[in-house]
């Protein structure tokens, strides 16, 4: 469950940004996570709610957007999404081009984990 350490780092950065802007309350946090991170949005929200008790982020709303994975195939020049046939938590995926079935691909999107916006007062 790597969500705990990542959620902690996210909340640390949110609280740091809030302090630097003299916030008295964090109301909303907008986060993007790539599907290749294998992060579970429901688990992240639960952890956020738990670790923010007693902070200015307690009770904040967490809007988590899961970003689709996109690749570029070096073999056939395919640009686009990939399909997963197994859950990422249980194996290390071999990512292949859905067009030519070759593994010579560059991951263009899907590994993101970033806070995009914080709504404070």
LINZI-V990576 format. One record per helix or strand of 2 or more residues. SS is the DSSP state (helix for helix, strand for strand). FROM is the first residue (numbers start at 1). LEN is the number of residues. If there is no record, write none. Layout:
((SS/FROM/LEN) (SS/FROM/LEN))
This chain:
((helix/3/18) (strand/26/9) (helix/35/3) (helix/41/11) (strand/61/7) (strand/70/4) (strand/79/3) (helix/88/3) (strand/105/5) (strand/113/8))
